[in-house]
């Protein structure tokens, strides 16, 4: 079964032993055998591996992985080194610069953010090549909703950054008043000009963390 290698193993033990996950696992075996699926199967749980339960400061929720070759590696909005920046990620970097004056460069690998406490979680953790949302109904939602719910009950405050209508729908899982929800339009070029640009998610997150006595996130990728 799954071995994350940190606190998540205990927090998600029941989830990984559930009938839902057993069915999901069988579906994934068939999918990876018969189709091109992203990310590589060894990268599916990278977000959890890189950002332990107690280390989470910020959650940035995505919908599903990139479906192009060489892009996805288990972190929402992130692409592997050497891959051109997707339009949404370019807009995210532009907002980082506008918001807090930090240059992120041209490498879209957000591993450094994950290692600094930013859980880059997609609602579905896999996808067929060139078929966006193709794995959105195979059982991932029960697991990823459980991850959000387990963070919701945590005593140490968390910032949940929700971009776009899908991510914002997860507000129903975030009921604990000690946490902060930062929401806006999605960074996609189709919607970024309608509320994403100028929403200041990065400064809002850091100001909240500092007010709670938590070290702010270093968003610098250079």
C-alpha positions as CSV (number, residue, x, y, z in Angstrom):
1,X,0.0,0.0,0.0
2,X,0.9,3.7,0.1
3,X,4.0,4.8,2.1
4,X,4.3,8.6,2.2
5,X,7.2,8.4,4.7
6,X,6.0,11.0,7.2
7,X,3.1,12.0,9.5
8,X,0.6,11.7,6.6
9,X,0.9,7.9,6.8
10,X,-0.8,7.9,10.2
11,X,-3.3,10.7,9.4
12,X,-4.4,8.9,6.2
13,X,-4.2,5.3,7.4
14,X,-7.9,4.7,7.4
15,X,-8.2,6.5,4.0
16,X,-5.6,4.2,2.4
17,X,-7.2,1.1,3.9
18,X,-10.8,2.1,2.8
19,X,-12.8,0.4,0.1
20,X,-12.8,3.6,-1.9
21,X,-9.0,3.7,-2.1
22,X,-8.8,-0.1,-2.9
23,X,-11.1,0.5,-5.9
24,X,-9.1,3.6,-6.9
25,X,-5.9,1.7,-6.7
26,X,-7.3,-1.0,-9.0
27,X,-8.5,1.6,-11.4
28,X,-5.1,3.3,-11.5
29,X,-3.3,-0.1,-12.2
30,X,-5.5,-0.5,-15.3
31,X,-5.1,3.2,-16.3
32,X,-1.3,3.2,-16.1
33,X,-1.2,-0.1,-18.0
34,X,-3.6,0.8,-20.8
35,X,-3.1,4.6,-21.1
36,X,-0.5,7.3,-20.8
37,X,-1.1,8.8,-17.4
38,X,0.5,11.7,-15.6
39,X,2.3,12.2,-13.3
40,X,4.7,9.2,-13.2
41,X,3.2,6.8,-10.6
42,X,6.1,7.4,-8.3
43,X,5.3,11.1,-8.2
44,X,1.5,10.9,-7.4
45,X,1.9,11.7,-3.7
46,X,4.8,14.2,-4.0
47,X,2.8,17.0,-2.4
48,X,2.3,15.0,0.8
49,X,5.9,13.7,0.7
50,X,7.4,17.2,0.4
51,X,5.0,18.9,2.9
52,X,4.4,17.0,6.1
53,X,1.1,17.4,8.0
54,X,2.6,19.5,10.8
55,X,4.7,21.6,8.4
56,X,1.8,22.9,6.3
57,X,1.5,26.7,6.4
58,X,-0.4,27.3,3.2
59,X,-2.5,25.1,0.9
60,X,-2.8,26.0,-2.8
61,X,-5.5,23.9,-4.2
62,X,-5.6,22.9,-7.9
63,X,-8.1,20.8,-9.9
64,X,-6.0,18.1,-11.6
65,X,-2.5,17.6,-13.0
66,X,-1.2,19.1,-16.2
67,X,-2.0,16.6,-19.0
68,X,1.0,17.4,-21.3
69,X,4.2,15.4,-21.6
70,X,6.8,16.1,-19.0
71,X,4.8,18.7,-17.1
72,X,3.1,17.2,-14.0
73,X,5.2,15.9,-11.1
74,X,2.7,15.7,-8.2
75,X,2.5,19.4,-7.2
76,X,-0.4,21.7,-8.2
77,X,0.5,24.4,-10.7
78,X,4.1,23.2,-10.8
79,X,6.0,21.8,-13.8
80,X,9.3,19.9,-14.0
81,X,12.5,21.7,-14.6
82,X,13.1,22.6,-18.3
83,X,9.4,22.8,-19.1
84,X,8.0,26.1,-20.4
85,X,5.8,27.9,-17.9
86,X,2.1,27.2,-18.5
87,X,0.0,30.4,-18.8
88,X,-1.6,30.0,-15.3
89,X,1.8,29.6,-13.7
90,X,3.2,32.6,-15.5
91,X,0.3,34.7,-14.2
92,X,1.0,33.3,-10.7
93,X,4.6,34.5,-11.0
94,X,3.4,37.9,-12.2
95,X,1.2,38.2,-9.2
96,X,4.0,37.2,-6.8
97,X,6.1,40.0,-8.3
98,X,3.3,42.6,-8.2
99,X,2.2,41.6,-4.7
100,X,5.5,41.2,-2.8
101,X,8.2,42.3,-5.3
102,X,9.7,38.8,-5.6
103,X,11.0,37.5,-8.9
104,X,10.3,33.8,-9.5
105,X,12.3,33.4,-12.7
106,X,11.5,31.1,-15.6
107,X,11.7,27.7,-13.9
108,X,8.2,26.4,-13.0
109,X,9.3,23.8,-10.5
110,X,7.7,24.8,-7.2
111,X,9.4,22.1,-5.1
112,X,11.0,24.9,-3.0
113,X,7.6,26.2,-2.0
114,X,6.5,22.7,-1.0
115,X,9.6,22.3,1.1
116,X,8.8,25.6,2.9
117,X,5.4,24.6,4.0
118,X,3.2,25.1,0.9
119,X,1.0,22.1,0.3
120,X,0.5,22.1,-3.5
121,X,-2.5,19.8,-3.6
122,X,-4.6,18.8,-6.6
123,X,-8.2,17.5,-6.0
124,X,-7.4,14.7,-8.5
125,X,-3.9,13.4,-8.4
126,X,-3.7,11.8,-11.8
127,X,-4.9,12.4,-15.3
128,X,-4.8,10.8,-18.8
129,X,-2.5,12.4,-21.3
130,X,-4.3,15.1,-23.3
131,X,-7.6,14.4,-21.4
132,X,-8.1,17.1,-18.7
133,X,-10.4,16.0,-15.8
134,X,-10.3,12.4,-17.0
135,X,-9.6,11.1,-13.5
136,X,-11.8,13.5,-11.6
137,X,-14.5,10.9,-11.0
138,X,-12.5,7.8,-10.2
139,X,-12.3,8.3,-6.4
140,X,-9.6,10.9,-5.7
141,X,-12.1,13.5,-4.3
142,X,-12.8,11.4,-1.2
143,X,-9.1,11.2,-0.4
144,X,-8.2,14.8,-1.2
145,X,-11.3,16.1,0.6
146,X,-10.2,14.1,3.6
147,X,-6.7,15.7,3.5
148,X,-8.4,19.2,3.6
149,X,-10.7,18.1,6.4
150,X,-7.7,16.8,8.5
151,X,-6.0,20.1,8.0
152,X,-9.2,21.9,8.9
153,X,-9.2,20.3,12.4
154,X,-5.6,21.2,13.1
155,X,-5.0,23.6,15.9
156,X,-2.1,25.4,14.2
157,X,-3.5,27.9,11.7
158,X,-3.4,27.2,7.9
159,X,-3.9,29.6,5.0
160,X,-6.1,28.0,2.3
161,X,-5.6,29.7,-1.1
162,X,-8.5,28.9,-3.4
163,X,-8.4,30.1,-7.0
164,X,-11.4,29.7,-9.2
165,X,-14.9,28.3,-8.7
166,X,-13.8,24.7,-8.3
167,X,-11.3,25.4,-5.6
168,X,-13.7,27.8,-3.9
169,X,-16.3,25.0,-3.7
170,X,-14.0,23.4,-1.1
171,X,-14.7,26.2,1.4
172,X,-17.4,23.9,2.7
173,X,-14.7,21.7,4.2
174,X,-12.9,24.6,5.9
175,X,-15.0,25.4,8.9
176,X,-12.4,26.1,11.6
177,X,-12.3,29.9,12.3
178,X,-8.6,29.7,13.3
179,X,-7.7,29.3,9.6
180,X,-7.6,31.9,6.8
181,X,-9.3,31.5,3.4
182,X,-7.9,33.6,0.6
183,X,-10.0,33.3,-2.6
184,X,-10.1,34.9,-6.0
185,X,-10.6,34.2,-9.7
186,X,-8.4,31.5,-11.2
187,X,-4.9,32.5,-12.6
188,X,-5.9,31.1,-16.0
189,X,-5.6,33.7,-18.9
190,X,-9.4,33.3,-19.3
191,X,-10.1,34.7,-15.8
192,X,-6.9,36.3,-14.3
193,X,-8.1,39.8,-15.3
194,X,-11.4,39.3,-13.5
195,X,-10.1,39.2,-9.9
196,X,-6.8,37.2,-9.7
197,X,-4.4,40.0,-10.6
198,X,-4.3,42.4,-7.7
199,X,-5.8,39.9,-5.2
200,X,-2.5,39.8,-3.1
201,X,-2.7,36.2,-2.0
202,X,1.0,35.9,-1.1
203,X,1.1,39.0,1.2
204,X,-2.2,38.1,2.7
205,X,-0.9,34.7,3.6
206,X,2.3,35.9,5.0
207,X,0.7,38.7,7.0
208,X,-1.7,36.2,8.6
209,X,1.1,33.8,9.4
210,X,3.2,36.5,11.0
211,X,0.2,37.7,13.0
212,X,-0.1,34.1,14.4
213,X,3.6,33.9,15.3
214,X,4.4,31.6,12.4
215,X,7.4,32.2,10.1
216,X,6.1,33.5,6.7
217,X,6.7,31.7,3.5
218,X,9.7,32.6,1.4
219,X,8.2,32.7,-2.1
220,X,11.5,33.4,-3.8
221,X,12.4,30.7,-6.4
222,X,15.7,32.3,-7.7
